[in-house]
Amino acid sequence: MTRRALSLSAYLAYARSASAPGETPDWPPRPSGPLVWGFAEDRETGRALASLGARLTAQRPEVTVWLSGRVPSRPGLMTVPMPRDMAADDLRSLRQLRPDVALWTGQALRPGLLSALAESGSHMIALDLADAPFPAEAPRWLPDPAPAVLALFDSLYTTGPDASRRLRRLGIESGRVHDATPFLDTEAPLDCSDGLHEEIASLIAGRPVWLAARVRPDEARDVLMAHRQASRLAHRLLLILAPADPADADRIAAMLRRDQMRVCDWENGDMPDENTQVLLAGGPEELGLWYRLAPLAFLGGSLTTGGTGEDPFEAAALGAAVLYGPNVGAHLGAYSRLVVAGAARIVRDGDSLGAAVSHLVAPDQAAVMAHAGWDVISSSARLVDRVLSEICDTLDARAED
């Protein structure tokens, strides 16, 4: 037995001795057809796994997808409890379920669970492996089980070359390691009417435009302050303001009247003209149109105290450079990745938002950020395509056996 295998055996022996009795999770019966089971370490990869699962079941309706960990509910996908890593009963039941494919995300390894999946014959795929340590719940006196656990995977998709080199230094075969990108949610872009897009684009042609999307009433004042500030330098600047809740449109309209701004009330059937300063949308229903028209978008829910922000990928996927406030806890990983790529910028208040709009509303400035955002989105989409292809090839090969 190799030293690597001994380290995993030592961990599993420790896990058996440390196993605490408890109720085995109430998993549903194994489906008769193919079963793909995904495990998510955090909210961002959970959303990405759910999107991948939805695409898989759309392509292959006979496939059942189970998701465990920090995953959102999704029609057509089943959320099931995460097996306990040091529970013999859980792992025994897991072996009997025999998933055809297991998808694992992130650095935190669960050697008992992953060993049970490998023993059950699952084709194992790891995603979103970064250039960072691989923690496992084990006493410090035990040898590190990570190299042996990683060797259980048939394919390991990393976040880039540095992460791939780390895996190879741990002794993982190069043929199993794939340079890739962060594993991100790649929902289909929001749709809009081509005819309506052409009509509005012709009405505002030549004007600088920015969008404030999913705005809450308590941050609308900062948005309007920023627009007035930026308009001093760009006199024909048009703001498209889309409230998060259509019910807030009247309240925001009252603010605009008090400020004596020239408003196009979209829900009333108004159309923008040369004198329009603000196009007030009724809500987020037509954001697919507004993102396509505005090269620069501020995403609401982020300047609100206690806010958690909005998904920035829906804007980046449609070619908008992204501005956001400091309160984006629900999507922090997504914003961080866009910031690193140069596709998003944080603002703190109305003044800093106005300064950012003044600087970035120029087409050449916004285009650089938008292109960077598109690179992030398209790279992750290609990764999802690769993984879906591997899953389908695996299922096809098993069906032929």
C-alpha positions as CSV (number, residue, x, y, z in Angstrom):
1,M,0.0,0.0,0.0
2,T,1.4,3.4,-1.0
3,R,2.0,6.2,1.5
4,R,-0.8,8.2,0.0
5,A,-3.3,5.3,0.4
6,L,-2.1,4.7,4.0
7,S,-2.9,8.3,4.8
8,L,-6.5,7.8,3.7
9,S,-6.8,4.5,5.4
10,A,-5.6,6.1,8.6
11,Y,-8.2,8.8,8.3
12,L,-11.0,6.3,7.6
13,A,-9.9,4.2,10.6
14,Y,-10.0,7.4,12.8
15,A,-13.4,8.3,11.4
16,R,-14.8,4.9,12.3
17,S,-13.6,5.2,15.8
18,A,-14.9,8.8,16.1
19,S,-18.2,8.1,14.5
20,A,-21.1,9.2,16.6
21,P,-24.5,7.5,16.4
22,G,-27.3,9.4,14.9
23,E,-30.2,9.1,12.5
24,T,-29.3,8.4,8.9
25,P,-30.7,11.2,6.6
26,D,-34.0,10.4,5.0
27,W,-32.9,10.1,1.4
28,P,-35.5,9.2,-1.2
29,P,-35.2,5.8,-2.9
30,R,-32.7,5.6,-5.7
31,P,-34.3,6.4,-9.0
32,S,-34.4,3.6,-11.6
33,G,-32.6,5.8,-14.2
34,P,-29.3,7.7,-14.0
35,L,-28.5,9.6,-10.8
36,V,-26.2,12.6,-10.6
37,W,-25.4,13.9,-7.1
38,G,-23.9,17.4,-6.6
39,F,-22.3,18.7,-3.4
40,A,-21.9,22.5,-2.8
41,E,-19.5,24.0,-0.3
42,D,-20.9,27.6,-0.5
43,R,-23.8,29.6,-1.9
44,E,-22.1,30.7,-5.1
45,T,-21.1,27.2,-6.2
46,G,-24.5,25.9,-5.0
47,R,-26.3,28.3,-7.4
48,A,-23.9,27.2,-10.2
49,L,-24.6,23.5,-9.5
50,A,-28.3,24.2,-9.6
51,S,-28.0,25.9,-13.0
52,L,-25.8,23.0,-14.3
53,G,-28.4,20.5,-13.0
54,A,-31.2,22.3,-14.7
55,R,-29.4,22.3,-18.0
56,L,-28.6,18.6,-17.6
57,T,-32.2,17.6,-16.9
58,A,-33.4,19.8,-19.8
59,Q,-31.1,17.9,-22.1
60,R,-31.6,14.5,-20.5
61,P,-35.1,14.2,-18.9
62,E,-34.3,10.7,-17.8
63,V,-31.6,11.9,-15.4
64,T,-32.3,12.6,-11.8
65,V,-30.3,15.3,-10.1
66,W,-29.8,15.4,-6.3
67,L,-28.1,18.4,-4.7
68,S,-26.7,18.7,-1.2
69,G,-25.0,21.5,0.8
70,R,-25.7,25.2,0.3
71,V,-27.9,24.9,-2.7
72,P,-31.1,26.8,-3.7
73,S,-34.4,25.1,-4.4
74,R,-34.9,24.6,-8.1
75,P,-37.9,23.0,-10.0
76,G,-37.0,19.6,-11.3
77,L,-34.1,19.2,-8.9
78,M,-34.2,17.4,-5.6
79,T,-32.4,18.8,-2.5
80,V,-31.3,16.1,-0.1
81,P,-29.3,16.1,3.2
82,M,-25.6,16.1,3.1
83,P,-24.1,12.8,4.3
84,R,-22.1,13.0,7.5
85,D,-18.4,12.4,6.9
86,M,-17.8,10.4,10.0
87,A,-21.1,8.4,10.3
88,A,-20.8,4.7,9.3
89,D,-24.5,4.4,8.7
90,D,-24.6,7.4,6.4
91,L,-21.7,6.1,4.3
92,R,-23.1,2.6,4.2
93,S,-26.4,3.9,2.8
94,L,-24.5,6.2,0.4
95,R,-22.6,3.2,-1.1
96,Q,-26.0,1.5,-1.7
97,L,-27.4,4.5,-3.6
98,R,-24.6,4.3,-6.2
99,P,-24.8,7.7,-8.0
100,D,-23.6,7.4,-11.6
101,V,-21.8,10.8,-11.3
102,A,-20.8,12.8,-8.3
103,L,-20.0,16.5,-8.6
104,W,-17.9,18.1,-5.8
105,T,-17.1,21.8,-5.5
106,G,-14.4,23.7,-3.6
107,Q,-11.5,23.0,-1.2
108,A,-13.1,21.5,1.8
109,L,-12.7,17.7,1.5
110,R,-14.8,15.1,3.3
111,P,-12.6,12.0,2.9
112,G,-15.2,9.5,4.3
113,L,-18.0,10.7,2.0
114,L,-15.7,10.9,-1.1
115,S,-14.3,7.5,-0.4
116,A,-17.8,6.0,-0.1
117,L,-18.7,7.6,-3.4
118,A,-15.6,6.2,-5.1
119,E,-16.3,2.7,-3.7
120,S,-19.9,2.9,-5.0
121,G,-18.5,3.2,-8.5
122,S,-19.4,6.9,-9.1
123,H,-17.7,8.8,-11.8
124,M,-16.3,11.7,-9.7
125,I,-15.8,15.3,-10.9
126,A,-14.2,18.1,-8.8
127,L,-14.9,21.7,-9.7
128,D,-13.7,25.1,-8.6
129,L,-10.4,23.9,-7.2
130,A,-8.3,26.9,-6.3
131,D,-4.6,27.4,-5.5
132,A,-5.3,27.0,-1.8
133,P,-4.9,24.3,0.9
134,F,-7.5,21.4,1.0
135,P,-8.7,21.2,4.6
136,A,-10.2,18.0,6.0
137,E,-11.6,17.4,9.5
138,A,-8.7,15.3,11.0
139,P,-6.4,15.6,14.0
140,R,-3.1,17.1,13.3
141,W,-1.2,13.9,14.2
142,L,-2.8,12.1,11.2
143,P,-1.0,12.3,7.9
144,D,-2.7,14.6,5.4
145,P,-5.4,12.7,3.6
146,A,-5.9,15.4,0.9
147,P,-3.6,13.9,-1.8
148,A,-5.3,10.4,-1.5
149,V,-8.8,11.9,-1.6
150,L,-8.0,14.1,-4.6
151,A,-6.7,11.0,-6.4
152,L,-10.2,9.5,-6.1
153,F,-11.5,11.9,-8.7
154,D,-11.7,11.0,-12.4
155,S,-11.5,14.7,-13.4
156,L,-10.4,17.8,-11.5
157,Y,-11.3,21.2,-13.0
158,T,-9.2,24.1,-11.4
159,T,-9.6,27.8,-11.4
160,G,-6.4,28.3,-13.4
161,P,-2.8,27.2,-14.0
162,D,-1.6,27.9,-10.5
163,A,-4.2,25.7,-9.0
164,S,-3.4,23.0,-11.5
165,R,0.3,23.1,-10.6
166,R,-0.7,22.7,-6.9
167,L,-2.6,19.5,-7.7
168,R,0.3,18.1,-9.8
169,R,2.7,18.8,-7.0
170,L,0.4,16.7,-4.8
171,G,0.9,13.8,-7.2
172,I,-2.3,13.9,-9.1
173,E,-2.0,12.6,-12.7
174,S,-1.8,15.4,-15.2
175,G,-4.3,13.7,-17.5
176,R,-7.0,14.2,-14.8
177,V,-6.2,17.8,-14.1
178,H,-7.9,20.5,-16.3
179,D,-7.0,24.2,-16.4
180,A,-10.4,26.0,-16.2
181,T,-12.0,29.0,-14.6
182,P,-14.1,29.6,-11.5
183,F,-17.3,27.7,-11.5
184,L,-20.0,30.3,-11.8
185,D,-23.8,30.4,-12.2
186,T,-24.4,30.7,-16.0
187,E,-28.1,31.3,-16.3
188,A,-29.4,32.2,-19.8
189,P,-29.3,36.0,-20.3
190,L,-32.5,37.9,-19.7
191,D,-34.6,38.2,-22.8
192,C,-36.2,41.2,-24.6
193,S,-38.1,42.1,-27.7
194,D,-35.7,42.8,-30.6
195,G,-38.2,45.2,-32.2
196,L,-38.6,47.2,-28.9
197,H,-34.9,47.3,-28.4
198,E,-34.4,48.7,-31.9
199,E,-37.1,51.3,-31.4
200,I,-35.8,52.6,-28.0
201,A,-32.2,52.5,-29.2
202,S,-33.1,54.8,-32.1
203,L,-34.9,57.2,-29.8
204,I,-31.9,57.6,-27.5
205,A,-29.1,57.2,-30.1
206,G,-26.1,59.4,-29.4
207,R,-27.0,60.0,-25.7
208,P,-24.9,58.7,-22.8
209,V,-27.0,56.3,-20.8
210,W,-26.7,54.6,-17.4
211,L,-29.1,52.2,-15.6
212,A,-29.9,51.9,-11.9
213,A,-31.4,48.4,-11.6
214,R,-33.5,46.9,-8.8
215,V,-33.3,50.1,-6.8
216,R,-34.9,50.3,-3.3
217,P,-36.7,53.5,-2.2
218,D,-34.1,54.4,0.5
219,E,-31.2,54.4,-2.1
220,A,-33.2,56.2,-4.9
221,R,-32.1,59.5,-3.3
222,D,-28.4,58.6,-3.8
223,V,-29.1,57.5,-7.3
224,L,-30.8,60.8,-8.2
225,M,-28.0,62.8,-6.5
226,A,-25.4,60.8,-8.6
227,H,-27.4,61.5,-11.8
228,R,-27.5,65.3,-11.1
229,Q,-23.8,65.3,-10.4
230,A,-22.9,63.3,-13.5
231,S,-25.2,65.4,-15.7
232,R,-23.1,68.5,-15.0
233,L,-20.4,67.0,-17.2
234,A,-22.7,65.0,-19.6
235,H,-25.6,67.4,-20.2
236,R,-27.6,64.9,-22.3
237,L,-27.1,62.0,-19.8
238,L,-30.1,59.7,-19.5
239,L,-30.9,57.6,-16.4
240,I,-33.0,54.5,-16.7
241,L,-34.3,53.8,-13.2
242,A,-35.9,50.3,-12.5
243,P,-37.2,49.8,-9.0
244,A,-36.8,46.4,-7.3
245,D,-40.5,46.4,-6.6
246,P,-43.1,47.9,-9.0
247,A,-45.1,49.1,-6.0
248,D,-42.2,51.6,-5.2
249,A,-42.5,53.3,-8.6
250,D,-45.0,55.9,-7.4
251,R,-42.9,56.7,-4.4
252,I,-39.8,57.3,-6.6
253,A,-41.9,59.2,-9.1
254,A,-42.8,61.6,-6.3
255,M,-39.1,62.2,-5.6
256,L,-38.6,63.0,-9.3
257,R,-41.4,65.5,-9.3
258,R,-40.0,67.2,-6.2
259,D,-36.6,67.5,-8.0
260,Q,-38.4,68.8,-11.1
261,M,-36.8,66.3,-13.3
262,R,-38.2,65.6,-16.8
263,V,-39.5,62.0,-16.6
264,C,-40.6,59.4,-19.0
265,D,-43.1,57.2,-17.2
266,W,-42.6,53.9,-19.0
267,E,-45.6,52.2,-17.3
268,N,-47.9,55.0,-18.5
269,G,-46.9,54.4,-22.1
270,D,-44.5,57.3,-22.3
271,M,-41.5,57.2,-24.7
272,P,-38.2,59.0,-24.1
273,D,-37.3,62.1,-26.1
274,E,-34.4,64.5,-26.3
275,N,-35.6,66.3,-23.1
276,T,-36.0,63.2,-21.0
277,Q,-33.7,63.1,-18.0
278,V,-35.0,60.0,-16.3
279,L,-36.8,57.0,-17.8
280,L,-38.8,55.5,-14.8
281,A,-39.5,51.8,-15.4
282,G,-42.2,50.0,-13.5
283,G,-40.0,47.3,-12.1
284,P,-37.4,44.7,-13.0
285,E,-39.6,42.8,-15.6
286,E,-37.9,44.4,-18.6
287,L,-34.3,44.5,-17.3
288,G,-33.2,42.4,-20.4
289,L,-34.1,45.5,-22.5
290,W,-32.5,48.0,-20.1
291,Y,-29.2,46.1,-19.7
292,R,-28.8,46.0,-23.5
293,L,-29.4,49.7,-23.8
294,A,-27.2,50.9,-20.9
295,P,-23.4,50.3,-21.0
296,L,-23.1,51.1,-17.3
297,A,-25.4,49.7,-14.5
298,F,-25.6,50.3,-10.8
299,L,-27.2,47.4,-9.0
300,G,-29.5,48.2,-6.2
301,G,-29.9,46.6,-2.8
302,S,-26.3,47.4,-2.2
303,L,-26.4,50.9,-0.7
304,T,-29.2,49.9,1.6
305,T,-28.2,49.3,5.2
306,G,-28.7,45.6,5.8
307,G,-29.0,44.9,2.1
308,T,-27.6,41.8,0.5
309,G,-27.2,43.0,-3.1
310,E,-28.3,41.5,-6.4
311,D,-26.8,39.0,-8.8
312,P,-24.2,40.9,-10.9
313,F,-23.9,38.2,-13.6
314,E,-27.3,39.1,-15.1
315,A,-25.9,42.6,-15.9
316,A,-22.4,41.3,-17.0
317,A,-23.9,38.7,-19.3
318,L,-25.6,41.5,-21.3
319,G,-22.6,43.7,-21.7
320,A,-23.0,46.2,-18.8
321,A,-20.2,47.4,-16.7
322,V,-21.2,47.0,-13.0
323,L,-21.3,49.5,-10.1
324,Y,-22.4,48.4,-6.7
325,G,-22.5,49.4,-3.0
326,P,-20.8,47.7,0.0
327,N,-23.8,45.6,1.0
328,V,-23.6,42.5,-1.3
329,G,-23.2,39.7,1.2
330,A,-25.5,37.3,-0.7
331,H,-23.3,37.6,-3.9
332,L,-19.9,38.5,-2.5
333,G,-18.1,35.8,-4.4
334,A,-19.6,36.9,-7.7
335,Y,-18.8,40.5,-7.2
336,S,-15.2,39.7,-6.1
337,R,-14.6,37.7,-9.3
338,L,-15.9,40.6,-11.4
339,V,-13.7,43.1,-9.5
340,V,-10.6,41.0,-10.0
341,A,-11.4,40.8,-13.7
342,G,-11.8,44.6,-13.9
343,A,-15.6,44.3,-14.7
344,A,-17.1,45.9,-11.5
345,R,-16.4,48.8,-9.2
346,I,-17.6,49.5,-5.7
347,V,-19.1,52.9,-4.6
348,R,-20.0,54.0,-1.1
349,D,-22.7,56.7,-1.5
350,G,-24.3,59.1,-3.9
351,D,-21.2,61.3,-4.3
352,S,-18.9,58.3,-5.2
353,L,-21.6,56.9,-7.4
354,G,-21.9,60.2,-9.3
355,A,-18.1,60.4,-9.7
356,A,-18.0,56.8,-11.0
357,V,-20.8,57.5,-13.5
358,S,-19.1,60.6,-14.7
359,H,-15.9,58.7,-15.4
360,L,-17.4,55.5,-16.8
361,V,-20.3,56.6,-18.8
362,A,-18.0,57.4,-21.7
363,P,-18.4,54.5,-24.1
364,D,-14.7,53.5,-24.3
365,Q,-14.4,53.4,-20.5
366,A,-17.5,51.2,-20.0
367,A,-16.6,49.0,-22.9
368,V,-13.3,47.9,-21.3
369,M,-15.2,46.8,-18.1
370,A,-18.0,45.2,-20.1
371,H,-15.6,43.1,-22.1
372,A,-13.9,41.9,-18.9
373,G,-17.2,40.9,-17.5
374,W,-18.2,39.1,-20.7
375,D,-14.9,37.1,-20.5
376,V,-15.8,36.0,-17.0
377,I,-19.2,34.9,-18.0
378,S,-18.3,33.2,-21.3
379,S,-15.3,31.3,-19.7
380,S,-17.6,29.8,-17.0
381,A,-20.2,28.9,-19.7
382,R,-17.5,27.0,-21.6
383,L,-16.6,25.2,-18.4
384,V,-20.2,24.2,-17.8
385,D,-20.4,22.9,-21.4
386,R,-17.3,20.8,-20.8
387,V,-18.6,19.3,-17.6
388,L,-22.0,18.6,-19.2
389,S,-20.3,16.8,-22.1
390,E,-18.3,14.7,-19.6
391,I,-21.4,13.8,-17.7
392,C,-23.3,12.8,-20.8
393,D,-20.4,10.8,-22.2
394,T,-20.2,8.9,-18.9
395,L,-23.9,8.2,-18.8
396,D,-23.8,7.0,-22.4
397,A,-20.9,4.7,-21.7
398,R,-22.6,3.2,-18.7
399,A,-25.8,2.6,-20.7
400,E,-23.9,0.6,-23.2
401,D,-22.3,-1.7,-20.5
